[in-house]
């Protein structure tokens, strides 16, 4: 059995299933992110693992032991909340020491262990400060140190970076991942930020309406999303309606509006002449001034341009719909203007056939 095993977990409020028979496993020492929109059940799942909520159905096993009926304070789980929940009247070292004091650890040992974790999270020199005297990033480090000092079996993070500004959030992502790897603690992180989840995770779970849509490594989910929801929630995608013309093994030929045709690799067994949703990521599309025809080529017109530093985003009308295209800004890249007639193209392996 995996280190953490979630089996057919259900949680209902007023007859509505907030978590609907989810199950997954987490290996020891790995970092898993629960990703999804607000209300999808990810925080409720985290709270059931922590013990703040009791499942209506299902089992939670930690290191081979069922913990459903074990109280919060006996699960030895560390949790960092979105608000950090620091004690405002306590200093940094007092906040960190609190959990050890509740466990009746000897004072000398508390002092030593608090000093070690303060060093780990780079708060040396801030020991006597109160939370209101700290920046958001420093408060986040205190909350993390307080969770780690008790040497928990599992670390749970509930959107714990969301209160930080973007620059600091990116810095803390790197720092959090380094600490997690150094300590080797199994971690579950709840977030609605897709970039954050991809940066931090060994594995990700994408949730919707209390159900798991897909679980896997970040690159696998991004490159091979299971359905249109995952493709649109994790990154951006252009969706096209296509009709299957023929299939040869895992390669399929589709007809689009007008005379346009596209070939798709890695297509599962499909039904001929049925409509399907095809997907192509904005960064996978090439744009050219040359008006080309043929498979995986569309002719379009530039409607809107957004410069975003390292990339330029083009909105291009083709097939009666708008395509979003991202082009890297470098010395070799072509430039286009609003109103330009252009050609869109992509490699066959980059277009996907998706379930709804």
Short mmCIF file of the C-alpha atoms (twelve columns), coordinates in Angstrom:
data_MODEL
# 
_entry.id   MODEL 
# 
loop_
_atom_site.group_PDB 
_atom_site.id 
_atom_site.type_symbol 
_atom_site.label_atom_id 
_atom_site.label_alt_id 
_atom_site.label_comp_id 
_atom_site.label_asym_id 
_atom_site.label_seq_id 
_atom_site.Cartn_x 
_atom_site.Cartn_y 
_atom_site.Cartn_z 
_atom_site.pdbx_PDB_model_num 
ATOM 1   C CA . UNK A 1   0.000   0.000  0.000   1 
ATOM 2   C CA . UNK A 2   1.155   3.543  -0.754  1 
ATOM 3   C CA . UNK A 3   2.162   5.859  2.101   1 
ATOM 4   C CA . UNK A 4   -1.142  7.780  1.849   1 
ATOM 5   C CA . UNK A 5   -4.154  5.994  0.391   1 
ATOM 6   C CA . UNK A 6   -7.528  7.663  -0.193  1 
ATOM 7   C CA . UNK A 7   -10.273 5.157  -0.953  1 
ATOM 8   C CA . UNK A 8   -13.741 6.115  -2.268  1 
ATOM 9   C CA . UNK A 9   -13.963 9.275  -0.182  1 
ATOM 10  C CA . UNK A 10  -17.365 11.022 -0.025  1 
ATOM 11  C CA . UNK A 11  -18.414 14.225 1.734   1 
ATOM 12  C CA . UNK A 12  -21.920 15.692 1.544   1 
ATOM 13  C CA . UNK A 13  -23.423 18.981 2.687   1 
ATOM 14  C CA . UNK A 14  -27.206 19.403 2.571   1 
ATOM 15  C CA . UNK A 15  -27.482 16.428 0.258   1 
ATOM 16  C CA . UNK A 16  -24.881 17.751 -2.207  1 
ATOM 17  C CA . UNK A 17  -21.737 15.719 -2.775  1 
ATOM 18  C CA . UNK A 18  -18.804 18.095 -2.359  1 
ATOM 19  C CA . UNK A 19  -16.373 15.180 -2.658  1 
ATOM 20  C CA . UNK A 20  -17.699 12.344 -4.781  1 
ATOM 21  C CA . UNK A 21  -15.992 8.947  -4.358  1 
ATOM 22  C CA . UNK A 22  -12.453 10.078 -5.063  1 
ATOM 23  C CA . UNK A 23  -9.497  7.767  -4.642  1 
ATOM 24  C CA . UNK A 24  -5.767  8.235  -5.096  1 
ATOM 25  C CA . UNK A 25  -2.441  7.205  -3.597  1 
ATOM 26  C CA . UNK A 26  0.655   9.192  -2.663  1 
ATOM 27  C CA . UNK A 27  4.134   7.727  -2.356  1 
ATOM 28  C CA . UNK A 28  6.306   8.604  0.632   1 
ATOM 29  C CA . UNK A 29  8.368   11.756 0.173   1 
ATOM 30  C CA . UNK A 30  6.484   12.978 -2.890  1 
ATOM 31  C CA . UNK A 31  4.738   16.294 -3.503  1 
ATOM 32  C CA . UNK A 32  1.131   16.133 -4.721  1 
ATOM 33  C CA . UNK A 33  -1.012  19.126 -5.705  1 
ATOM 34  C CA . UNK A 34  -4.800  19.173 -5.740  1 
ATOM 35  C CA . UNK A 35  -5.744  21.613 -8.474  1 
ATOM 36  C CA . UNK A 36  -9.151  22.895 -9.494  1 
ATOM 37  C CA . UNK A 37  -11.598 25.817 -9.444  1 
ATOM 38  C CA . UNK A 38  -13.253 27.109 -6.276  1 
ATOM 39  C CA . UNK A 39  -15.837 24.679 -4.925  1 
ATOM 40  C CA . UNK A 40  -14.390 21.593 -6.622  1 
ATOM 41  C CA . UNK A 41  -13.759 19.795 -3.293  1 
ATOM 42  C CA . UNK A 42  -9.992  20.079 -3.009  1 
ATOM 43  C CA . UNK A 43  -9.902  21.906 0.355   1 
ATOM 44  C CA . UNK A 44  -12.618 19.625 1.768   1 
ATOM 45  C CA . UNK A 45  -10.460 16.655 0.763   1 
ATOM 46  C CA . UNK A 46  -7.476  18.196 2.559   1 
ATOM 47  C CA . UNK A 47  -9.544  18.870 5.676   1 
ATOM 48  C CA . UNK A 48  -10.742 15.245 5.768   1 
ATOM 49  C CA . UNK A 49  -7.134  14.044 5.594   1 
ATOM 50  C CA . UNK A 50  -6.208  16.448 8.414   1 
ATOM 51  C CA . UNK A 51  -9.183  15.349 10.503  1 
ATOM 52  C CA . UNK A 52  -11.111 18.648 10.559  1 
ATOM 53  C CA . UNK A 53  -13.912 17.036 8.533   1 
ATOM 54  C CA . UNK A 54  -15.242 13.488 8.862   1 
ATOM 55  C CA . UNK A 55  -15.905 11.549 5.623   1 
ATOM 56  C CA . UNK A 56  -19.449 10.311 5.021   1 
ATOM 57  C CA . UNK A 57  -17.990 7.337  3.171   1 
ATOM 58  C CA . UNK A 58  -14.568 5.973  2.336   1 
ATOM 59  C CA . UNK A 59  -11.265 5.331  4.091   1 
ATOM 60  C CA . UNK A 60  -8.043  7.265  4.653   1 
ATOM 61  C CA . UNK A 61  -4.870  5.257  5.308   1 
ATOM 62  C CA . UNK A 62  -1.596  6.859  6.380   1 
ATOM 63  C CA . UNK A 63  1.481   4.626  6.499   1 
ATOM 64  C CA . UNK A 64  -0.766  1.568  6.419   1 
ATOM 65  C CA . UNK A 65  -2.997  2.706  9.296   1 
ATOM 66  C CA . UNK A 66  -6.627  3.776  8.919   1 
ATOM 67  C CA . UNK A 67  -6.968  7.262  10.414  1 
ATOM 68  C CA . UNK A 68  -10.670 8.079  9.841   1 
ATOM 69  C CA . UNK A 69  -11.508 7.992  13.542  1 
ATOM 70  C CA . UNK A 70  -8.233  9.342  14.908  1 
ATOM 71  C CA . UNK A 71  -8.619  12.900 16.310  1 
ATOM 72  C CA . UNK A 72  -6.763  15.789 14.682  1 
ATOM 73  C CA . UNK A 73  -4.192  16.205 17.464  1 
ATOM 74  C CA . UNK A 74  -3.221  12.525 17.331  1 
ATOM 75  C CA . UNK A 75  -2.685  12.224 13.567  1 
ATOM 76  C CA . UNK A 76  0.747   13.912 13.634  1 
ATOM 77  C CA . UNK A 77  -0.086  15.915 10.519  1 
ATOM 78  C CA . UNK A 78  1.306   19.399 9.942   1 
ATOM 79  C CA . UNK A 79  -0.928  21.951 8.228   1 
ATOM 80  C CA . UNK A 80  -0.280  25.435 6.872   1 
ATOM 81  C CA . UNK A 81  -3.463  27.439 6.357   1 
ATOM 82  C CA . UNK A 82  -4.137  30.116 3.762   1 
ATOM 83  C CA . UNK A 83  -4.267  32.756 6.508   1 
ATOM 84  C CA . UNK A 84  -1.160  31.262 8.255   1 
ATOM 85  C CA . UNK A 85  -3.127  31.382 11.581  1 
ATOM 86  C CA . UNK A 86  -0.164  32.695 13.594  1 
ATOM 87  C CA . UNK A 87  -0.694  33.755 17.206  1 
ATOM 88  C CA . UNK A 88  -0.382  37.582 17.068  1 
ATOM 89  C CA . UNK A 89  0.736   37.929 20.717  1 
ATOM 90  C CA . UNK A 90  3.578   35.411 20.325  1 
ATOM 91  C CA . UNK A 91  7.049   35.927 18.878  1 
ATOM 92  C CA . UNK A 92  8.383   33.933 15.960  1 
ATOM 93  C CA . UNK A 93  10.099  31.388 18.194  1 
ATOM 94  C CA . UNK A 94  7.061   31.145 20.493  1 
ATOM 95  C CA . UNK A 95  4.768   30.460 17.536  1 
ATOM 96  C CA . UNK A 96  7.095   27.744 16.273  1 
ATOM 97  C CA . UNK A 97  7.571   26.214 19.715  1 
ATOM 98  C CA . UNK A 98  3.844   25.998 20.477  1 
ATOM 99  C CA . UNK A 99  3.270   22.550 18.972  1 
ATOM 100 C CA . UNK A 100 6.252   21.072 20.797  1 
ATOM 101 C CA . UNK A 101 5.073   22.570 24.095  1 
ATOM 102 C CA . UNK A 102 1.666   20.952 23.633  1 
ATOM 103 C CA . UNK A 103 3.467   17.624 23.228  1 
ATOM 104 C CA . UNK A 104 5.269   18.183 26.564  1 
ATOM 105 C CA . UNK A 105 8.727   18.120 24.961  1 
ATOM 106 C CA . UNK A 106 11.551  19.131 27.373  1 
ATOM 107 C CA . UNK A 107 12.479  22.829 27.205  1 
ATOM 108 C CA . UNK A 108 16.080  22.217 26.169  1 
ATOM 109 C CA . UNK A 109 14.974  20.020 23.278  1 
ATOM 110 C CA . UNK A 110 12.348  22.589 22.205  1 
ATOM 111 C CA . UNK A 111 14.974  25.333 22.136  1 
ATOM 112 C CA . UNK A 112 17.299  23.194 20.001  1 
ATOM 113 C CA . UNK A 113 14.643  22.062 17.538  1 
ATOM 114 C CA . UNK A 114 13.146  25.549 17.138  1 
ATOM 115 C CA . UNK A 115 16.618  26.929 16.405  1 
ATOM 116 C CA . UNK A 116 17.188  24.249 13.758  1 
ATOM 117 C CA . UNK A 117 13.937  24.909 11.927  1 
ATOM 118 C CA . UNK A 118 14.424  28.698 12.118  1 
ATOM 119 C CA . UNK A 119 17.759  28.185 10.395  1 
ATOM 120 C CA . UNK A 120 16.116  25.956 7.786   1 
ATOM 121 C CA . UNK A 121 13.480  28.533 6.798   1 
ATOM 122 C CA . UNK A 122 15.984  31.433 6.902   1 
ATOM 123 C CA . UNK A 123 14.466  33.363 9.803   1 
ATOM 124 C CA . UNK A 124 17.580  33.700 11.964  1 
ATOM 125 C CA . UNK A 125 17.562  37.153 13.540  1 
ATOM 126 C CA . UNK A 126 13.755  37.371 13.560  1 
ATOM 127 C CA . UNK A 127 13.164  35.139 16.598  1 
ATOM 128 C CA . UNK A 128 11.834  37.903 18.873  1 
ATOM 129 C CA . UNK A 129 9.557   39.601 16.348  1 
ATOM 130 C CA . UNK A 130 5.757   39.401 16.422  1 
ATOM 131 C CA . UNK A 131 3.800   38.467 13.266  1 
ATOM 132 C CA . UNK A 132 2.760   42.099 12.612  1 
ATOM 133 C CA . UNK A 133 6.462   42.982 12.352  1 
ATOM 134 C CA . UNK A 134 7.009   40.467 9.546   1 
ATOM 135 C CA . UNK A 135 6.427   40.581 5.793   1 
ATOM 136 C CA . UNK A 136 3.994   38.184 4.140   1 
ATOM 137 C CA . UNK A 137 6.812   35.916 3.033   1 
ATOM 138 C CA . UNK A 138 8.300   35.838 6.523   1 
ATOM 139 C CA . UNK A 139 4.925   34.992 8.053   1 
ATOM 140 C CA . UNK A 140 4.589   32.162 5.557   1 
ATOM 141 C CA . UNK A 141 7.980   30.831 6.663   1 
ATOM 142 C CA . UNK A 142 6.919   30.946 10.321  1 
ATOM 143 C CA . UNK A 143 3.762   28.984 9.527   1 
ATOM 144 C CA . UNK A 144 5.807   26.431 7.579   1 
ATOM 145 C CA . UNK A 145 8.374   26.158 10.393  1 
ATOM 146 C CA . UNK A 146 5.613   25.634 12.965  1 
ATOM 147 C CA . UNK A 147 4.240   22.770 10.847  1 
ATOM 148 C CA . UNK A 148 7.661   21.174 10.274  1 
ATOM 149 C CA . UNK A 149 9.068   21.412 13.799  1 
ATOM 150 C CA . UNK A 150 6.744   18.692 15.096  1 
ATOM 151 C CA . UNK A 151 8.239   16.310 12.499  1 
ATOM 152 C CA . UNK A 152 4.850   15.430 11.013  1 
ATOM 153 C CA . UNK A 153 4.108   12.263 9.078   1 
ATOM 154 C CA . UNK A 154 2.398   14.385 6.427   1 
ATOM 155 C CA . UNK A 155 2.444   18.083 5.503   1 
ATOM 156 C CA . UNK A 156 -0.757  19.723 4.211   1 
ATOM 157 C CA . UNK A 157 -0.715  23.161 2.561   1 
ATOM 158 C CA . UNK A 158 -4.024  24.928 1.910   1 
ATOM 159 C CA . UNK A 159 -3.405  27.661 -0.704  1 
ATOM 160 C CA . UNK A 160 -0.611  28.812 1.575   1 
ATOM 161 C CA . UNK A 161 1.095   31.017 -1.038  1 
ATOM 162 C CA . UNK A 162 -2.013  32.768 -2.376  1 
ATOM 163 C CA . UNK A 163 -1.717  35.817 -0.085  1 
ATOM 164 C CA . UNK A 164 1.712   36.736 -1.475  1 
ATOM 165 C CA . UNK A 165 2.381   39.016 -4.428  1 
ATOM 166 C CA . UNK A 166 3.470   37.330 -7.649  1 
ATOM 167 C CA . UNK A 167 7.223   37.924 -7.367  1 
ATOM 168 C CA . UNK A 168 7.381   36.711 -3.765  1 
ATOM 169 C CA . UNK A 169 5.079   33.790 -4.557  1 
ATOM 170 C CA . UNK A 170 7.476   32.575 -7.253  1 
ATOM 171 C CA . UNK A 171 10.416  32.880 -4.843  1 
ATOM 172 C CA . UNK A 172 8.552   30.974 -2.145  1 
ATOM 173 C CA . UNK A 173 7.631   28.203 -4.591  1 
ATOM 174 C CA . UNK A 174 11.314  27.459 -5.127  1 
ATOM 175 C CA . UNK A 175 12.080  27.751 -1.415  1 
ATOM 176 C CA . UNK A 176 9.156   25.526 -0.407  1 
ATOM 177 C CA . UNK A 177 10.173  22.833 -2.895  1 
ATOM 178 C CA . UNK A 178 13.797  22.900 -1.711  1 
ATOM 179 C CA . UNK A 179 12.749  22.544 1.941   1 
ATOM 180 C CA . UNK A 180 10.318  19.744 1.124   1 
ATOM 181 C CA . UNK A 181 13.004  17.804 -0.739  1 
ATOM 182 C CA . UNK A 182 15.590  18.394 1.988   1 
ATOM 183 C CA . UNK A 183 13.244  17.193 4.738   1 
ATOM 184 C CA . UNK A 184 11.792  14.418 2.555   1 
ATOM 185 C CA . UNK A 185 8.286   14.948 3.890   1 
ATOM 186 C CA . UNK A 186 5.219   13.747 1.999   1 
ATOM 187 C CA . UNK A 187 3.260   16.872 1.035   1 
ATOM 188 C CA . UNK A 188 -0.205  17.640 -0.312  1 
ATOM 189 C CA . UNK A 189 -0.770  21.143 -1.623  1 
ATOM 190 C CA . UNK A 190 -4.147  22.676 -2.494  1 
ATOM 191 C CA . UNK A 191 -4.147  25.431 -5.106  1 
ATOM 192 C CA . UNK A 192 -6.172  26.904 -7.941  1 
ATOM 193 C CA . UNK A 193 -3.007  28.301 -9.529  1 
ATOM 194 C CA . UNK A 194 -1.980  26.028 -12.407 1 
ATOM 195 C CA . UNK A 195 1.547   27.450 -12.734 1 
ATOM 196 C CA . UNK A 196 2.132   26.953 -9.013  1 
ATOM 197 C CA . UNK A 197 0.961   23.336 -9.174  1 
ATOM 198 C CA . UNK A 198 3.173   22.541 -12.163 1 
ATOM 199 C CA . UNK A 199 6.219   24.183 -10.556 1 
ATOM 200 C CA . UNK A 200 5.959   22.326 -7.259  1 
ATOM 201 C CA . UNK A 201 4.483   18.918 -7.966  1 
ATOM 202 C CA . UNK A 202 5.727   15.417 -8.581  1 
ATOM 203 C CA . UNK A 203 2.088   14.502 -9.214  1 
ATOM 204 C CA . UNK A 204 -1.056  16.563 -9.762  1 
ATOM 205 C CA . UNK A 205 -4.746  15.855 -9.434  1 
ATOM 206 C CA . UNK A 206 -7.177  18.032 -11.405 1 
ATOM 207 C CA . UNK A 207 -10.637 18.155 -9.785  1 
ATOM 208 C CA . UNK A 208 -14.067 19.329 -10.881 1 
ATOM 209 C CA . UNK A 209 -17.418 19.068 -9.063  1 
ATOM 210 C CA . UNK A 210 -15.979 16.800 -6.380  1 
ATOM 211 C CA . UNK A 211 -14.519 14.319 -8.859  1 
ATOM 212 C CA . UNK A 212 -11.004 13.621 -10.105 1 
ATOM 213 C CA . UNK A 213 -10.719 14.494 -13.780 1 
ATOM 214 C CA . UNK A 214 -7.096  13.371 -14.162 1 
ATOM 215 C CA . UNK A 215 -4.046  12.447 -12.093 1 
ATOM 216 C CA . UNK A 216 -0.459  12.255 -13.287 1 
ATOM 217 C CA . UNK A 217 2.835   14.055 -13.669 1 
ATOM 218 C CA . UNK A 218 2.465   17.755 -14.587 1 
ATOM 219 C CA . UNK A 219 4.002   17.344 -18.043 1 
ATOM 220 C CA . UNK A 220 1.838   14.314 -18.823 1 
ATOM 221 C CA . UNK A 221 -1.400  16.077 -17.883 1 
ATOM 222 C CA . UNK A 222 -0.434  19.195 -19.813 1 
ATOM 223 C CA . UNK A 223 0.608   17.359 -22.979 1 
ATOM 224 C CA . UNK A 224 -2.135  14.696 -22.836 1 
ATOM 225 C CA . UNK A 225 -5.195  16.141 -21.038 1 
ATOM 226 C CA . UNK A 226 -8.007  13.649 -20.484 1 
ATOM 227 C CA . UNK A 227 -10.843 15.955 -21.565 1 
ATOM 228 C CA . UNK A 228 -11.776 19.500 -22.564 1 
ATOM 229 C CA . UNK A 229 -12.050 20.661 -18.934 1 
ATOM 230 C CA . UNK A 230 -8.484  19.627 -18.099 1 
ATOM 231 C CA . UNK A 231 -7.169  21.078 -21.368 1 
ATOM 232 C CA . UNK A 232 -8.828  24.439 -20.680 1 
ATOM 233 C CA . UNK A 233 -8.111  24.608 -16.945 1 
ATOM 234 C CA . UNK A 234 -4.441  23.621 -17.126 1 
ATOM 235 C CA . UNK A 235 -2.995  26.158 -19.515 1 
ATOM 236 C CA . UNK A 236 -4.925  27.345 -22.546 1 
ATOM 237 C CA . UNK A 237 -6.227  25.485 -25.575 1 
ATOM 238 C CA . UNK A 238 -7.898  26.210 -28.881 1 
ATOM 239 C CA . UNK A 239 -10.836 23.889 -29.535 1 
ATOM 240 C CA . UNK A 240 -12.057 22.951 -32.992 1 
ATOM 241 C CA . UNK A 241 -15.018 20.798 -33.957 1 
ATOM 242 C CA . UNK A 242 -14.019 18.103 -36.447 1 
ATOM 243 C CA . UNK A 243 -15.702 15.178 -38.223 1 
ATOM 244 C CA . UNK A 244 -13.802 11.906 -38.511 1 
ATOM 245 C CA . UNK A 245 -13.133 10.869 -42.111 1 
ATOM 246 C CA . UNK A 246 -10.853 7.903  -41.627 1 
ATOM 247 C CA . UNK A 247 -8.612  6.237  -39.080 1 
ATOM 248 C CA . UNK A 248 -5.505  4.160  -39.620 1 
ATOM 249 C CA . UNK A 249 -4.198  2.711  -36.354 1 
ATOM 250 C CA . UNK A 250 -3.675  5.614  -33.940 1 
ATOM 251 C CA . UNK A 251 -3.683  8.225  -36.725 1 
ATOM 252 C CA . UNK A 252 -6.946  9.904  -37.738 1 
ATOM 253 C CA . UNK A 253 -8.019  12.328 -40.475 1 
ATOM 254 C CA . UNK A 254 -10.670 14.958 -39.663 1 
ATOM 255 C CA . UNK A 255 -12.669 17.397 -41.755 1 
ATOM 256 C CA . UNK A 256 -13.212 20.898 -40.374 1 
ATOM 257 C CA . UNK A 257 -15.332 23.765 -41.692 1 
ATOM 258 C CA . UNK A 258 -14.961 24.371 -45.411 1 
ATOM 259 C CA . UNK A 259 -12.251 22.324 -47.122 1 
ATOM 260 C CA . UNK A 260 -9.834  22.253 -44.166 1 
ATOM 261 C CA . UNK A 261 -8.528  18.876 -43.018 1 
ATOM 262 C CA . UNK A 262 -6.257  17.891 -40.136 1 
ATOM 263 C CA . UNK A 263 -4.420  14.729 -39.212 1 
ATOM 264 C CA . UNK A 264 -4.119  13.741 -35.550 1 
ATOM 265 C CA . UNK A 265 -1.735  11.219 -33.954 1 
ATOM 266 C CA . UNK A 266 -2.480  9.181  -30.805 1 
ATOM 267 C CA . UNK A 267 -6.195  8.962  -31.547 1 
ATOM 268 C CA . UNK A 268 -8.085  6.239  -29.695 1 
ATOM 269 C CA . UNK A 269 -10.654 4.091  -31.463 1 
ATOM 270 C CA . UNK A 270 -13.137 6.544  -32.992 1 
ATOM 271 C CA . UNK A 271 -16.455 6.366  -34.879 1 
ATOM 272 C CA . UNK A 272 -16.463 7.522  -38.496 1 
ATOM 273 C CA . UNK A 273 -18.494 10.630 -39.441 1 
ATOM 274 C CA . UNK A 274 -19.037 11.489 -35.777 1 
ATOM 275 C CA . UNK A 275 -18.225 15.004 -34.474 1 
ATOM 276 C CA . UNK A 276 -15.246 15.306 -32.135 1 
ATOM 277 C CA . UNK A 277 -13.517 18.112 -30.246 1 
ATOM 278 C CA . UNK A 278 -9.923  18.706 -31.325 1 
ATOM 279 C CA . UNK A 279 -7.468  20.719 -29.256 1 
ATOM 280 C CA . UNK A 280 -4.238  22.583 -30.003 1 
ATOM 281 C CA . UNK A 281 -2.211  24.620 -27.490 1 
ATOM 282 C CA . UNK A 282 -1.483  28.293 -28.402 1 
ATOM 283 C CA . UNK A 283 2.293   27.804 -28.204 1 
ATOM 284 C CA . UNK A 284 2.154   24.800 -30.555 1 
ATOM 285 C CA . UNK A 285 0.818   26.854 -33.485 1 
ATOM 286 C CA . UNK A 286 3.118   28.373 -36.098 1 
ATOM 287 C CA . UNK A 287 2.166   31.584 -37.922 1 
ATOM 288 C CA . UNK A 288 3.465   32.539 -41.350 1 
ATOM 289 C CA . UNK A 289 2.900   35.349 -43.860 1 
ATOM 290 C CA . UNK A 290 2.950   32.657 -46.548 1 
ATOM 291 C CA . UNK A 291 -0.575  31.573 -47.498 1 
ATOM 292 C CA . UNK A 292 -0.300  27.794 -47.369 1 
ATOM 293 C CA . UNK A 293 -2.880  25.084 -47.933 1 
ATOM 294 C CA . UNK A 294 -2.972  21.380 -47.105 1 
ATOM 295 C CA . UNK A 295 -3.236  19.223 -44.001 1 
ATOM 296 C CA . UNK A 296 -2.922  21.050 -40.669 1 
ATOM 297 C CA . UNK A 297 -2.903  24.451 -42.343 1 
ATOM 298 C CA . UNK A 298 -5.532  27.147 -41.858 1 
ATOM 299 C CA . UNK A 299 -5.762  30.578 -43.413 1 
ATOM 300 C CA . UNK A 300 -6.653  33.386 -41.062 1 
ATOM 301 C CA . UNK A 301 -6.549  37.080 -40.240 1 
ATOM 302 C CA . UNK A 302 -4.898  38.799 -37.259 1 
ATOM 303 C CA . UNK A 303 -7.559  40.512 -35.109 1 
ATOM 304 C CA . UNK A 304 -5.713  41.452 -31.924 1 
ATOM 305 C CA . UNK A 305 -2.159  41.559 -30.557 1 
ATOM 306 C CA . UNK A 306 -0.912  41.582 -26.948 1 
ATOM 307 C CA . UNK A 307 2.783   42.057 -26.113 1 
ATOM 308 C CA . UNK A 308 3.687   40.275 -22.834 1 
ATOM 309 C CA . UNK A 309 7.455   40.667 -22.596 1 
ATOM 310 C CA . UNK A 310 8.863   37.255 -23.482 1 
ATOM 311 C CA . UNK A 311 5.921   36.346 -25.740 1 
ATOM 312 C CA . UNK A 312 3.418   38.009 -28.052 1 
ATOM 313 C CA . UNK A 313 -0.157  36.729 -28.040 1 
ATOM 314 C CA . UNK A 314 -2.073  36.906 -31.316 1 
ATOM 315 C CA . UNK A 315 -5.797  36.409 -31.741 1 
ATOM 316 C CA . UNK A 316 -6.379  35.151 -35.257 1 
ATOM 317 C CA . UNK A 317 -9.729  34.536 -36.934 1 
ATOM 318 C CA . UNK A 318 -9.928  31.305 -38.945 1 
ATOM 319 C CA . UNK A 319 -12.729 28.843 -39.698 1 
ATOM 320 C CA . UNK A 320 -15.217 31.356 -38.323 1 
ATOM 321 C CA . UNK A 321 -13.693 31.292 -34.824 1 
ATOM 322 C CA . UNK A 322 -10.812 32.916 -32.971 1 
ATOM 323 C CA . UNK A 323 -7.519  31.121 -32.336 1 
ATOM 324 C CA . UNK A 324 -5.081  32.222 -29.655 1 
ATOM 325 C CA . UNK A 325 -1.413  31.888 -30.662 1 
ATOM 326 C CA . UNK A 326 1.690   32.510 -28.535 1 
ATOM 327 C CA . UNK A 327 4.970   33.349 -30.244 1 
ATOM 328 C CA . UNK A 328 8.293   33.676 -28.438 1 
ATOM 329 C CA . UNK A 329 9.863   37.101 -28.771 1 
ATOM 330 C CA . UNK A 330 13.375  36.498 -30.081 1 
ATOM 331 C CA . UNK A 331 15.567  37.802 -32.859 1 
ATOM 332 C CA . UNK A 332 14.408  35.117 -35.312 1 
ATOM 333 C CA . UNK A 333 10.654  35.484 -34.766 1 
ATOM 334 C CA . UNK A 334 8.386   37.018 -37.381 1 
ATOM 335 C CA . UNK A 335 6.182   39.997 -36.528 1 
ATOM 336 C CA . UNK A 336 2.585   40.412 -37.614 1 
ATOM 337 C CA . UNK A 337 0.165   43.329 -37.602 1 
ATOM 338 C CA . UNK A 338 -3.581  43.610 -37.092 1 
ATOM 339 C CA . UNK A 339 -5.301  42.850 -40.384 1 
ATOM 340 C CA . UNK A 340 -2.494  40.653 -41.773 1 
ATOM 341 C CA . UNK A 341 -3.571  37.597 -43.764 1 
ATOM 342 C CA . UNK A 342 -1.621  34.678 -42.305 1 
ATOM 343 C CA . UNK A 343 -1.328  30.903 -42.322 1 
ATOM 344 C CA . UNK A 344 -1.612  28.772 -39.168 1 
ATOM 345 C CA . UNK A 345 0.035   25.348 -38.980 1 
ATOM 346 C CA . UNK A 346 1.167   22.764 -36.424 1 
ATOM 347 C CA . UNK A 347 2.724   19.328 -36.109 1 
ATOM 348 C CA . UNK A 348 0.263   16.440 -36.228 1 
ATOM 349 C CA . UNK A 349 1.505   15.090 -32.883 1 
ATOM 350 C CA . UNK A 350 0.473   18.335 -31.122 1 
ATOM 351 C CA . UNK A 351 -3.243  18.156 -31.895 1 
ATOM 352 C CA . UNK A 352 -5.415  16.042 -29.607 1 
ATOM 353 C CA . UNK A 353 -8.845  14.440 -29.755 1 
ATOM 354 C CA . UNK A 354 -10.604 15.089 -26.457 1 
ATOM 355 C CA . UNK A 355 -13.619 13.813 -24.579 1 
ATOM 356 C CA . UNK A 356 -16.118 16.383 -23.355 1 
# 
